[in-house]
């Protein structure tokens, strides 16, 4: 009996644990539904979230539900470090074919359909071992923000 109660208490925590995120600074842009920094199996649960040079890449799954039909996508990743806001280049294929990085959807995405963006970015061996705030924004066909979020990160060896 006690074991069963323990399992029932722990299950929702496992199923619904997502990473922390904040609204983008000085904006009122919508947040995504949930962010899984480091993957769905063991997402980062407390900031700063680590990315590892030794791994060579970092994956974040971002669940979102657009409230309108989406016919074009433009992902943008920025890093804020010591007050500077720097654009972080995304893989060329992600810029050219962003719909290929939407899991479980077609192009266009119908309004009110829950989908997931697979944000996998390389972590180069010479990436400085610094803390920064990562800001990820997804724009639609009218250059309107679908969602934006910030997360504190640190690059580790
Ligand atoms: C996300 O993208 C990476 C790199 O392209 C790939 O290895 C991984 O399998 C993708 N994940 C899913 C769930 O499609």
Backbone and ligand atoms as CSV (ligand in chain L), in Angstrom:
chain,resi,resn,atom,element,x,y,z
A,1,UNK,N,N,0.835,-1.210,0.000
A,1,UNK,CA,C,0.000,0.000,0.000
A,1,UNK,C,C,0.867,1.256,0.000
A,2,UNK,N,N,1.830,1.272,0.912
A,2,UNK,CA,C,2.691,2.449,0.992
A,2,UNK,C,C,3.448,2.656,-0.326
A,3,UNK,N,N,3.905,1.527,-0.888
A,3,UNK,CA,C,4.635,1.614,-2.160
A,3,UNK,C,C,3.758,2.202,-3.250
A,4,UNK,N,N,2.508,1.755,-3.281
A,4,UNK,CA,C,1.586,2.240,-4.309
A,4,UNK,C,C,1.388,3.748,-4.183
A,5,UNK,N,N,1.207,4.202,-2.940
A,5,UNK,CA,C,1.006,5.635,-2.718
A,5,UNK,C,C,2.252,6.400,-3.167
A,6,UNK,N,N,3.414,5.845,-2.849
A,6,UNK,CA,C,4.655,6.504,-3.250
A,6,UNK,C,C,4.738,6.619,-4.771
A,7,UNK,N,N,4.401,5.513,-5.441
A,7,UNK,CA,C,4.466,5.521,-6.906
A,7,UNK,C,C,3.483,6.555,-7.468
A,8,UNK,N,N,2.274,6.583,-6.913
A,8,UNK,CA,C,1.268,7.520,-7.408
A,8,UNK,C,C,1.701,8.970,-7.180
A,9,UNK,N,N,2.418,9.182,-6.093
A,9,UNK,CA,C,2.859,10.539,-5.781
A,9,UNK,C,C,4.010,10.970,-6.677
A,10,UNK,N,N,4.847,10.009,-7.072
A,10,UNK,CA,C,6.053,10.342,-7.830
A,10,UNK,C,C,5.763,10.447,-9.332
A,11,UNK,N,N,4.798,9.650,-9.806
A,11,UNK,CA,C,4.517,9.612,-11.247
A,11,UNK,C,C,4.245,10.974,-11.886
A,12,UNK,N,N,3.310,11.766,-11.320
A,12,UNK,CA,C,3.035,13.054,-11.976
A,12,UNK,C,C,4.265,13.938,-12.020
A,13,UNK,N,N,5.081,13.863,-10.984
A,13,UNK,CA,C,6.297,14.680,-10.946
A,13,UNK,C,C,7.203,14.314,-12.114
A,14,UNK,N,N,7.309,13.009,-12.411
A,14,UNK,CA,C,8.147,12.579,-13.516
A,14,UNK,C,C,7.533,13.005,-14.842
A,15,UNK,N,N,6.225,12.790,-14.976
A,15,UNK,CA,C,5.567,13.044,-16.255
A,15,UNK,C,C,5.549,14.527,-16.605
A,16,UNK,N,N,5.522,15.408,-15.607
A,16,UNK,CA,C,5.290,16.817,-15.909
A,16,UNK,C,C,6.472,17.719,-15.595
A,17,UNK,N,N,7.622,17.136,-15.238
A,17,UNK,CA,C,8.765,17.983,-14.926
A,17,UNK,C,C,9.317,18.626,-16.187
A,18,UNK,N,N,9.301,19.943,-16.215
A,18,UNK,CA,C,9.858,20.675,-17.338
A,18,UNK,C,C,10.887,21.652,-16.789
A,19,UNK,N,N,11.604,22.303,-17.679
A,19,UNK,CA,C,12.652,23.225,-17.260
A,19,UNK,C,C,12.061,24.593,-16.906
A,20,UNK,N,N,12.774,25.353,-16.058
A,20,UNK,CA,C,12.320,26.706,-15.749
A,20,UNK,C,C,12.492,27.611,-16.960
A,21,UNK,N,N,11.663,28.610,-17.084
A,21,UNK,CA,C,11.806,29.606,-18.164
A,21,UNK,C,C,11.141,30.895,-17.709
A,22,UNK,N,N,11.565,32.002,-18.325
A,22,UNK,CA,C,11.001,33.307,-17.982
A,22,UNK,C,C,10.539,34.014,-19.233
A,23,UNK,N,N,9.594,34.935,-19.041
A,23,UNK,CA,C,9.146,35.816,-20.116
A,23,UNK,C,C,10.329,36.660,-20.586
A,24,UNK,N,N,10.417,36.910,-21.881
A,24,UNK,CA,C,11.548,37.675,-22.401
A,24,UNK,C,C,11.534,39.102,-21.875
A,25,UNK,N,N,12.706,39.546,-21.504
A,25,UNK,CA,C,12.903,40.845,-20.858
A,25,UNK,C,C,12.221,41.976,-21.641
A,26,UNK,N,N,11.500,42.837,-20.921
A,26,UNK,CA,C,10.859,44.018,-21.494
A,26,UNK,C,C,9.894,43.695,-22.638
A,27,UNK,N,N,9.310,42.503,-22.603
A,27,UNK,CA,C,8.287,42.162,-23.597
A,27,UNK,C,C,7.111,41.531,-22.863
A,28,UNK,N,N,6.008,41.380,-23.573
A,28,UNK,CA,C,4.894,40.599,-23.030
A,28,UNK,C,C,4.580,39.467,-23.997
A,29,UNK,N,N,5.627,38.988,-24.695
A,29,UNK,CA,C,5.435,37.898,-25.643
A,29,UNK,C,C,4.992,36.639,-24.907
A,30,UNK,N,N,4.144,35.821,-25.549
A,30,UNK,CA,C,3.716,34.582,-24.901
A,30,UNK,C,C,4.876,33.627,-24.663
A,31,UNK,N,N,4.779,32.870,-23.580
A,31,UNK,CA,C,5.719,31.783,-23.332
A,31,UNK,C,C,5.236,30.549,-24.099
A,32,UNK,N,N,6.163,29.615,-24.399
A,32,UNK,CA,C,5.692,28.318,-24.904
A,32,UNK,C,C,4.974,27.563,-23.780
A,33,UNK,N,N,4.427,26.398,-24.092
A,33,UNK,CA,C,3.728,25.602,-23.080
A,33,UNK,C,C,4.718,25.015,-22.087
A,34,UNK,N,N,5.811,24.444,-22.602
A,34,UNK,CA,C,6.819,23.811,-21.738
A,34,UNK,C,C,8.125,23.682,-22.504
A,35,UNK,N,N,9.211,23.759,-21.748
A,35,UNK,CA,C,10.555,23.655,-22.313
A,35,UNK,C,C,11.271,22.494,-21.628
A,36,UNK,N,N,11.908,21.645,-22.410
A,36,UNK,CA,C,12.661,20.515,-21.868
A,36,UNK,C,C,14.115,20.672,-22.304
A,37,UNK,N,N,14.869,21.394,-21.476
A,37,UNK,CA,C,16.265,21.715,-21.764
A,37,UNK,C,C,17.104,20.492,-21.436
A,38,UNK,N,N,17.783,19.946,-22.451
A,38,UNK,CA,C,18.574,18.738,-22.220
A,38,UNK,C,C,17.812,17.468,-22.557
A,39,UNK,N,N,16.600,17.602,-23.094
A,39,UNK,CA,C,15.825,16.436,-23.511
A,39,UNK,C,C,14.662,16.161,-22.585
A,40,UNK,N,N,13.800,15.239,-23.004
A,40,UNK,CA,C,12.598,14.958,-22.211
A,40,UNK,C,C,12.861,13.986,-21.076
A,41,UNK,N,N,13.884,13.132,-21.236
A,41,UNK,CA,C,14.101,12.068,-20.258
A,41,UNK,C,C,14.591,12.653,-18.928
A,42,UNK,N,N,15.588,13.525,-18.998
A,42,UNK,CA,C,16.066,14.161,-17.768
A,42,UNK,C,C,16.357,15.633,-18.059
A,43,UNK,N,N,15.292,16.424,-18.185
A,43,UNK,CA,C,15.492,17.844,-18.480
A,43,UNK,C,C,16.131,18.571,-17.301
A,44,UNK,N,N,16.799,19.664,-17.590
A,44,UNK,CA,C,17.319,20.537,-16.537
A,44,UNK,C,C,16.145,21.087,-15.744
A,45,UNK,N,N,16.228,21.011,-14.401
A,45,UNK,CA,C,15.104,21.431,-13.563
A,45,UNK,C,C,15.396,22.685,-12.756
A,46,UNK,N,N,16.637,23.157,-12.794
A,46,UNK,CA,C,16.977,24.362,-12.037
A,46,UNK,C,C,18.049,25.145,-12.784
A,47,UNK,N,N,17.855,26.449,-12.861
A,47,UNK,CA,C,18.842,27.307,-13.520
A,47,UNK,C,C,20.053,27.525,-12.615
A,48,UNK,N,N,21.248,27.727,-13.190
A,48,UNK,CA,C,21.502,27.735,-14.623
A,48,UNK,C,C,21.545,26.324,-15.202
A,49,UNK,N,N,21.045,26.173,-16.424
A,49,UNK,CA,C,21.025,24.882,-17.093
A,49,UNK,C,C,22.338,24.709,-17.855
A,50,UNK,N,N,22.919,23.521,-17.733
A,50,UNK,CA,C,24.260,23.294,-18.288
A,50,UNK,C,C,24.204,22.788,-19.725
A,51,UNK,N,N,25.126,23.292,-20.533
A,51,UNK,CA,C,25.427,22.667,-21.818
A,51,UNK,C,C,26.885,22.229,-21.753
A,52,UNK,N,N,27.180,21.123,-22.417
A,52,UNK,CA,C,28.494,20.509,-22.248
A,52,UNK,C,C,29.262,20.489,-23.562
A,53,UNK,N,N,30.461,21.070,-23.545
A,53,UNK,CA,C,31.332,21.017,-24.730
A,53,UNK,C,C,31.637,19.578,-25.111
A,54,UNK,N,N,31.813,18.730,-24.071
A,54,UNK,CA,C,32.185,17.338,-24.333
A,54,UNK,C,C,31.093,16.596,-25.101
A,55,UNK,N,N,29.852,17.041,-24.981
A,55,UNK,CA,C,28.742,16.377,-25.675
A,55,UNK,C,C,28.700,16.832,-27.142
A,56,UNK,N,N,29.089,18.085,-27.386
A,56,UNK,CA,C,29.153,18.574,-28.768
A,56,UNK,C,C,27.872,19.178,-29.295
A,57,UNK,N,N,26.765,18.993,-28.564
A,57,UNK,CA,C,25.511,19.632,-28.963
A,57,UNK,C,C,24.593,19.687,-27.760
A,58,UNK,N,N,23.578,20.507,-27.870
A,58,UNK,CA,C,22.574,20.609,-26.813
A,58,UNK,C,C,21.194,20.577,-27.443
A,59,UNK,N,N,20.289,19.812,-26.823
A,59,UNK,CA,C,18.930,19.685,-27.368
A,59,UNK,C,C,17.911,20.208,-26.368
A,60,UNK,N,N,16.999,21.023,-26.868
A,60,UNK,CA,C,15.855,21.470,-26.080
A,60,UNK,C,C,14.591,21.178,-26.882
A,61,UNK,N,N,13.623,20.542,-26.252
A,61,UNK,CA,C,12.314,20.357,-26.879
A,61,UNK,C,C,11.372,21.411,-26.323
A,62,UNK,N,N,10.701,22.117,-27.226
A,62,UNK,CA,C,9.828,23.217,-26.818
A,62,UNK,C,C,8.410,22.914,-27.299
A,63,UNK,N,N,7.512,22.674,-26.353
A,63,UNK,CA,C,6.099,22.424,-26.682
A,63,UNK,C,C,5.385,23.762,-26.794
A,64,UNK,N,N,4.610,23.929,-27.853
A,64,UNK,CA,C,3.814,25.152,-27.990
A,64,UNK,C,C,2.588,24.862,-28.833
A,65,UNK,N,N,1.597,25.733,-28.688
A,65,UNK,CA,C,0.342,25.592,-29.423
A,65,UNK,C,C,0.016,26.950,-30.039
A,66,UNK,N,N,0.289,27.136,-31.336
A,66,UNK,CA,C,0.010,28.443,-31.933
A,66,UNK,C,C,-1.499,28.692,-32.002
A,67,UNK,N,N,-1.906,29.940,-31.752
A,67,UNK,CA,C,-3.340,30.256,-31.774
A,67,UNK,C,C,-3.809,30.689,-33.167
A,68,UNK,N,N,-2.917,30.518,-34.173
A,68,UNK,CA,C,-3.255,30.879,-35.550
A,68,UNK,C,C,-2.537,29.900,-36.465
A,69,UNK,N,N,-2.949,29.849,-37.718
A,69,UNK,CA,C,-2.255,28.987,-38.656
A,69,UNK,C,C,-0.846,29.543,-38.902
A,70,UNK,N,N,0.129,28.642,-38.960
A,70,UNK,CA,C,1.524,29.054,-39.152
A,70,UNK,C,C,1.993,28.541,-40.515
A,71,UNK,N,N,2.295,29.481,-41.422
A,71,UNK,CA,C,2.731,29.100,-42.767
A,71,UNK,C,C,4.223,29.332,-42.980
A,72,UNK,N,N,4.852,30.086,-42.075
A,72,UNK,CA,C,6.300,30.281,-42.149
A,72,UNK,C,C,6.824,30.435,-40.730
A,73,UNK,N,N,8.066,30.011,-40.544
A,73,UNK,CA,C,8.690,30.032,-39.222
A,73,UNK,C,C,10.075,30.641,-39.332
A,74,UNK,N,N,10.433,31.406,-38.324
A,74,UNK,CA,C,11.828,31.857,-38.238
A,74,UNK,C,C,12.297,31.754,-36.793
A,75,UNK,N,N,13.178,30.784,-36.507
A,75,UNK,CA,C,13.713,30.661,-35.160
A,75,UNK,C,C,14.888,31.617,-34.949
A,76,UNK,N,N,15.010,32.146,-33.759
A,76,UNK,CA,C,16.136,33.043,-33.440
A,76,UNK,C,C,16.626,32.751,-32.028
A,77,UNK,N,N,17.932,32.528,-31.925
A,77,UNK,CA,C,18.548,32.286,-30.620
A,77,UNK,C,C,19.511,33.418,-30.318
A,78,UNK,N,N,19.378,34.013,-29.145
A,78,UNK,CA,C,20.291,35.073,-28.725
A,78,UNK,C,C,20.867,34.698,-27.364
A,79,UNK,N,N,21.994,35.286,-27.054
A,79,UNK,CA,C,22.606,35.075,-25.747
A,79,UNK,C,C,22.882,36.446,-25.145
A,80,UNK,N,N,22.469,36.623,-23.899
A,80,UNK,CA,C,22.782,37.867,-23.195
A,80,UNK,C,C,23.866,37.546,-22.184
A,81,UNK,N,N,24.998,38.211,-22.370
A,81,UNK,CA,C,26.135,37.940,-21.498
A,81,UNK,C,C,26.798,39.277,-21.168
A,82,UNK,N,N,27.050,39.505,-19.896
A,82,UNK,CA,C,27.523,40.787,-19.361
A,82,UNK,C,C,26.865,41.978,-20.076
A,83,UNK,N,N,25.530,41.917,-20.182
A,83,UNK,CA,C,24.768,43.040,-20.708
A,83,UNK,C,C,24.709,43.122,-22.221
A,84,UNK,N,N,25.504,42.315,-22.915
A,84,UNK,CA,C,25.469,42.320,-24.384
A,84,UNK,C,C,24.469,41.281,-24.863
A,85,UNK,N,N,23.778,41.609,-25.950
A,85,UNK,CA,C,22.780,40.709,-26.513
A,85,UNK,C,C,23.287,40.266,-27.885
A,86,UNK,N,N,23.731,39.017,-27.959
A,86,UNK,CA,C,24.445,38.535,-29.140
A,86,UNK,C,C,23.606,37.491,-29.861
A,87,UNK,N,N,23.512,37.613,-31.169
A,87,UNK,CA,C,22.809,36.593,-31.941
A,87,UNK,C,C,23.668,35.338,-32.016
A,88,UNK,N,N,23.048,34.193,-31.749
A,88,UNK,CA,C,23.758,32.913,-31.784
A,88,UNK,C,C,23.355,32.220,-33.077
A,89,UNK,N,N,24.309,31.925,-33.980
A,89,UNK,CA,C,23.922,31.326,-35.255
A,89,UNK,C,C,23.260,29.962,-35.068
A,90,UNK,N,N,22.185,29.735,-35.783
A,90,UNK,CA,C,21.518,28.436,-35.755
A,90,UNK,C,C,21.982,27.637,-36.957
A,91,UNK,N,N,21.917,26.295,-36.881
A,91,UNK,CA,C,22.331,25.487,-38.031
A,91,UNK,C,C,21.621,25.951,-39.307
A,92,UNK,N,N,22.365,25.965,-40.425
A,92,UNK,CA,C,21.823,26.475,-41.687
A,92,UNK,C,C,20.536,25.756,-42.079
A,93,UNK,N,N,20.516,24.428,-41.900
A,93,UNK,CA,C,19.322,23.675,-42.289
A,93,UNK,C,C,18.115,24.069,-41.444
A,94,UNK,N,N,18.353,24.421,-40.182
A,94,UNK,CA,C,17.241,24.845,-39.318
A,94,UNK,C,C,16.676,26.187,-39.794
A,95,UNK,N,N,17.566,27.053,-40.313
A,95,UNK,CA,C,17.106,28.333,-40.844
A,95,UNK,C,C,16.366,28.140,-42.168
A,96,UNK,N,N,16.882,27.205,-42.987
A,96,UNK,CA,C,16.309,27.010,-44.328
A,96,UNK,C,C,15.022,26.181,-44.296
A,97,UNK,N,N,14.979,25.188,-43.420
A,97,UNK,CA,C,13.835,24.256,-43.377
A,97,UNK,C,C,13.280,24.124,-41.970
A,98,UNK,N,N,12.834,25.229,-41.366
A,98,UNK,CA,C,12.444,25.170,-39.950
A,98,UNK,C,C,11.304,24.195,-39.663
A,99,UNK,N,N,10.442,23.942,-40.659
A,99,UNK,CA,C,9.337,23.011,-40.407
A,99,UNK,C,C,9.851,21.591,-40.177
A,100,UNK,N,N,11.045,21.288,-40.670
A,100,UNK,CA,C,11.621,19.956,-40.423
A,100,UNK,C,C,11.957,19.748,-38.952
A,101,UNK,N,N,11.995,20.833,-38.179
A,101,UNK,CA,C,12.355,20.748,-36.764
A,101,UNK,C,C,11.122,20.783,-35.869
A,102,UNK,N,N,9.945,20.741,-36.508
A,102,UNK,CA,C,8.694,20.622,-35.764
A,102,UNK,C,C,8.342,19.143,-35.721
A,103,UNK,N,N,8.266,18.610,-34.502
A,103,UNK,CA,C,7.944,17.189,-34.351
A,103,UNK,C,C,6.424,17.040,-34.382
A,104,UNK,N,N,5.966,16.151,-35.192
A,104,UNK,CA,C,4.531,15.828,-35.205
A,104,UNK,C,C,3.687,16.872,-35.875
A,105,UNK,N,N,4.181,17.436,-36.969
A,105,UNK,CA,C,3.339,18.406,-37.659
A,105,UNK,C,C,3.657,18.481,-39.127
A,106,UNK,N,N,2.769,19.110,-39.830
A,106,UNK,CA,C,2.924,19.346,-41.257
A,106,UNK,C,C,3.163,20.835,-41.460
A,107,UNK,N,N,3.464,21.204,-42.683
A,107,UNK,CA,C,3.567,22.608,-43.074
A,107,UNK,C,C,2.363,22.907,-43.956
A,108,UNK,N,N,1.476,23.831,-43.637
A,108,UNK,CA,C,1.500,24.688,-42.447
A,108,UNK,C,C,1.041,23.950,-41.185
A,109,UNK,N,N,1.235,24.630,-40.041
A,109,UNK,CA,C,0.711,24.125,-38.766
A,109,UNK,C,C,-0.675,24.742,-38.584
A,110,UNK,N,N,-1.670,23.878,-38.382
A,110,UNK,CA,C,-3.029,24.381,-38.173
A,110,UNK,C,C,-3.116,25.093,-36.828
A,111,UNK,N,N,-4.012,26.067,-36.738
A,111,UNK,CA,C,-4.218,26.787,-35.477
A,111,UNK,C,C,-4.589,25.815,-34.374
A,112,UNK,N,N,-4.124,26.107,-33.179
A,112,UNK,CA,C,-4.478,25.357,-31.966
A,112,UNK,C,C,-4.025,23.899,-31.980
A,113,UNK,N,N,-2.957,23.616,-32.711
A,113,UNK,CA,C,-2.387,22.271,-32.729
A,113,UNK,C,C,-1.145,22.239,-31.837
A,114,UNK,N,N,-1.111,21.360,-30.829
A,114,UNK,CA,C,0.107,21.273,-30.011
A,114,UNK,C,C,1.242,20.620,-30.802
A,115,UNK,N,N,2.370,21.286,-30.843
A,115,UNK,CA,C,3.538,20.777,-31.569
A,115,UNK,C,C,4.785,21.004,-30.721
A,116,UNK,N,N,5.898,20.475,-31.205
A,116,UNK,CA,C,7.165,20.586,-30.479
A,116,UNK,C,C,8.252,21.036,-31.431
A,117,UNK,N,N,9.023,22.032,-31.028
A,117,UNK,CA,C,10.203,22.436,-31.794
A,117,UNK,C,C,11.418,21.724,-31.211
A,118,UNK,N,N,12.195,21.097,-32.079
A,118,UNK,CA,C,13.426,20.408,-31.679
A,118,UNK,C,C,14.603,21.365,-31.915
A,119,UNK,N,N,15.014,22.025,-30.842
A,119,UNK,CA,C,16.128,22.974,-30.928
A,119,UNK,C,C,17.409,22.252,-30.535
A,120,UNK,N,N,18.105,21.758,-31.530
A,120,UNK,CA,C,19.388,21.096,-31.277
A,120,UNK,C,C,20.479,21.955,-31.899
A,121,UNK,N,N,21.399,22.430,-31.076
A,121,UNK,CA,C,22.454,23.314,-31.570
A,121,UNK,C,C,23.825,22.752,-31.213
A,122,UNK,N,N,24.789,22.925,-32.119
A,122,UNK,CA,C,26.142,22.456,-31.823
A,122,UNK,C,C,26.778,23.265,-30.692
A,123,UNK,N,N,27.578,22.613,-29.889
A,123,UNK,CA,C,28.393,23.309,-28.887
A,123,UNK,C,C,29.839,23.062,-29.308
A,124,UNK,N,N,30.450,24.106,-29.871
A,124,UNK,CA,C,31.798,23.971,-30.430
A,124,UNK,C,C,32.818,23.766,-29.309
A,125,UNK,N,N,33.926,23.052,-29.631
A,125,UNK,CA,C,34.950,22.780,-28.602
A,125,UNK,C,C,35.567,24.046,-28.012
A,126,UNK,N,N,35.507,25.176,-28.775
A,126,UNK,CA,C,36.118,26.410,-28.264
A,126,UNK,C,C,35.089,27.370,-27.654
A,127,UNK,N,N,33.873,26.875,-27.397
A,127,UNK,CA,C,32.867,27.720,-26.754
A,127,UNK,C,C,33.373,28.151,-25.385
A,128,UNK,N,N,33.367,29.458,-25.085
A,128,UNK,CA,C,33.846,29.901,-23.770
A,128,UNK,C,C,32.999,29.322,-22.640
A,129,UNK,N,N,33.662,28.993,-21.527
A,129,UNK,CA,C,32.963,28.408,-20.374
A,129,UNK,C,C,32.374,29.542,-19.540
A,130,UNK,N,N,31.289,30.130,-20.034
A,130,UNK,CA,C,30.693,31.277,-19.356
A,130,UNK,C,C,29.209,31.045,-19.110
A,131,UNK,N,N,28.687,31.854,-18.186
A,131,UNK,CA,C,27.249,31.875,-17.934
A,131,UNK,C,C,26.617,32.896,-18.858
A,132,UNK,N,N,25.410,32.615,-19.323
A,132,UNK,CA,C,24.678,33.595,-20.125
A,132,UNK,C,C,23.197,33.295,-20.007
A,133,UNK,N,N,22.398,34.233,-20.483
A,133,UNK,CA,C,20.970,33.976,-20.592
A,133,UNK,C,C,20.678,33.686,-22.043
A,134,UNK,N,N,20.068,32.547,-22.321
A,134,UNK,CA,C,19.668,32.218,-23.692
A,134,UNK,C,C,18.240,32.685,-23.914
A,135,UNK,N,N,18.031,33.313,-25.066
A,135,UNK,CA,C,16.714,33.847,-25.414
A,135,UNK,C,C,16.310,33.225,-26.736
A,136,UNK,N,N,15.244,32.440,-26.731
A,136,UNK,CA,C,14.817,31.785,-27.964
A,136,UNK,C,C,13.446,32.317,-28.374
A,137,UNK,N,N,13.371,32.756,-29.625
A,137,UNK,CA,C,12.132,33.337,-30.160
A,137,UNK,C,C,11.763,32.623,-31.445
A,138,UNK,N,N,10.487,32.336,-31.606
A,138,UNK,CA,C,9.984,31.780,-32.856
A,138,UNK,C,C,9.012,32.794,-33.452
A,139,UNK,N,N,9.325,33.226,-34.704
A,139,UNK,CA,C,8.495,34.219,-35.406
A,139,UNK,C,C,7.633,33.523,-36.461
A,140,UNK,N,N,6.488,34.120,-36.779
A,140,UNK,CA,C,5.599,33.555,-37.793
A,140,UNK,C,C,5.771,34.269,-39.139
A,141,UNK,N,N,4.860,33.988,-40.068
A,141,UNK,CA,C,4.905,34.521,-41.436
A,141,UNK,C,C,4.794,36.046,-41.486
A,142,UNK,N,N,4.237,36.656,-40.448
A,142,UNK,CA,C,4.111,38.121,-40.410
A,142,UNK,C,C,5.158,38.743,-39.502
A,143,UNK,N,N,6.187,37.960,-39.184
A,143,UNK,CA,C,7.238,38.417,-38.279
A,143,UNK,C,C,6.696,38.730,-36.875
A,144,UNK,N,N,5.579,38.108,-36.540
A,144,UNK,CA,C,5.021,38.239,-35.196
A,144,UNK,C,C,5.573,37.102,-34.338
A,145,UNK,N,N,5.768,37.388,-33.071
A,145,UNK,CA,C,6.321,36.388,-32.162
A,145,UNK,C,C,5.262,35.339,-31.817
A,146,UNK,N,N,5.597,34.071,-32.045
A,146,UNK,CA,C,4.715,32.970,-31.620
A,146,UNK,C,C,4.956,32.722,-30.132
A,147,UNK,N,N,6.239,32.639,-29.762
A,147,UNK,CA,C,6.596,32.583,-28.349
A,147,UNK,C,C,8.027,33.065,-28.188
A,148,UNK,N,N,8.356,33.419,-26.958
A,148,UNK,CA,C,9.727,33.797,-26.604
A,148,UNK,C,C,9.932,33.384,-25.156
A,149,UNK,N,N,11.118,32.851,-24.852
A,149,UNK,CA,C,11.435,32.550,-23.451
A,149,UNK,C,C,12.925,32.767,-23.214
A,150,UNK,N,N,13.244,32.927,-21.953
A,150,UNK,CA,C,14.646,33.079,-21.527
A,150,UNK,C,C,14.977,31.988,-20.528
A,151,UNK,N,N,16.227,31.578,-20.549
A,151,UNK,CA,C,16.687,30.582,-19.577
A,151,UNK,C,C,18.166,30.844,-19.292
A,152,UNK,N,N,18.527,30.798,-18.016
A,152,UNK,CA,C,19.918,31.011,-17.626
A,152,UNK,C,C,20.706,29.725,-17.873
A,153,UNK,N,N,21.856,29.871,-18.527
A,153,UNK,CA,C,22.644,28.683,-18.873
A,153,UNK,C,C,24.109,28.883,-18.486
A,154,UNK,N,N,24.820,27.781,-18.458
A,154,UNK,CA,C,26.264,27.841,-18.254
A,154,UNK,C,C,26.899,26.767,-19.129
A,155,UNK,N,N,28.006,27.149,-19.784
A,155,UNK,CA,C,28.730,26.188,-20.612
A,155,UNK,C,C,29.778,25.517,-19.732
A,156,UNK,N,N,29.777,24.195,-19.740
A,156,UNK,CA,C,30.749,23.427,-18.969
A,156,UNK,C,C,31.593,22.583,-19.908
A,157,UNK,N,N,32.732,22.157,-19.411
A,157,UNK,CA,C,33.617,21.350,-20.225
A,157,UNK,C,C,32.982,19.985,-20.487
L,1,LIG,C1,C,16.169,16.333,-32.677
L,1,LIG,O1,O,17.199,16.717,-33.556
L,1,LIG,C2,C,18.426,16.005,-33.394
L,1,LIG,C3,C,19.463,16.612,-34.321
L,1,LIG,O2,O,18.950,16.902,-35.567
L,1,LIG,C4,C,18.177,14.534,-33.655
L,1,LIG,O3,O,19.355,13.817,-33.436
L,1,LIG,C5,C,17.065,14.035,-32.722
L,1,LIG,O4,O,16.758,12.686,-33.032
L,1,LIG,C6,C,15.802,14.871,-32.863
L,1,LIG,N1,N,14.817,14.435,-31.897
L,1,LIG,C7,C,13.592,13.997,-32.247
L,1,LIG,C8,C,12.718,13.539,-31.126
L,1,LIG,O5,O,13.201,13.991,-33.396
